Amino acid sequence: MKAVLLVVFIFLSPLAFSQAAHIQVLKNGKVKKRIPEGTYIKLTDRNGSLFIGPYRVISDSTLVIGNVPVQISRMREMKLLTKKEKHEFDTKRFAYSSLGVALSTAGMALSKWEPLPRAALYSSVLGYSNYAIEPISRISFKKKKFKVTRKRKLRIWTIDNYDPAKKPF
């Protein structure tokens, strides 16, 4: 049994360490963000040239964005590009909410729990609060823009950090 386990371990051990290459954003020597390969980024170098697109790692100092190799040491600023989801207004849901507000107002007023103006206020707060909270929930406080300074640096991480991770095309 031990021999079988040893053989299985020998054949599966190369697959165990499967960390993909990525860019690390360092601040004061500590990793603050890891950006996986294939993420859409916008890089600006010291000459003001712009590179936009998904990136691939070639070596521990070079990226490929589109078909252009870019040295990470020349970068001045990096920005993550994310797709924004479009949220359409659902009229059917709004109609059901309005019907619920009307029924709840009528119920509170007829049972004499509250006078009509107060019942309408309470019902509308309950019924329409999701429309007020929904835009607030879409706000993201994650940092998307990184300037390269003395304190903040970009580093490409590969498994060995010495040999190329992938050959270009």
Secondary structure, DSSP 4 states (H G I P E B T S, - for coil): -HHHHHHHHHHHHHHH--PPPEEEEEETTEEEEEEETT-EEEEEETT--EEEEEEEE-SSSEEEETTEEEEGGGEEEEEE--PPPP----HHHHHHHHHHHHHHHHHHHHTTSS-HHHHHHHHHHHHHHHHHHHHHHT---S--EEE--SSEEEEEE-SSSSS-SS---
